Amino acid sequence: METVNFLFVFGIVASGVFYFVFKTRQFRTSHMFPIRKKMYASMAGTALGALLIFFGINQLLLFEGVLTYVVAGIFILFGGYVTLFNFKAMKHYKQFVEEERTLNEN
């Protein structure tokens, strides 16, 4: 049980780190690359959704009770929605990053 808990805590920490990295990239990207900024924002949103999922599952493993199940279920469902929405947005924006770079070279 401790090993499984450790894996979910590792997932929570890793997701938080990736969220911070992608948000930093979003803010540090030049205003000349708005599509790249949106791509980094959606990548950060995907990491945030994964953090919510890992947190919800971790709470299910640690605590028992109806309230825990309800709150963890909300976290997991909302995290899944956020992850899926931002992953689709990232795939969409990723198509245009190279084109944006070539247009801004001149």
Protein Blocks (a to p, Z undefined) as FASTA:
>chain_A
ZZmmmmmmmmmmmmmmmmmmmmmmmmmpcfklmmlmmmmmmmmmmmmmmmmmmmmmmmmm
mpgcjklmmmmmmmmmmmmmmmmmmmmmmmmmmmmmmmmmmmmmZZ
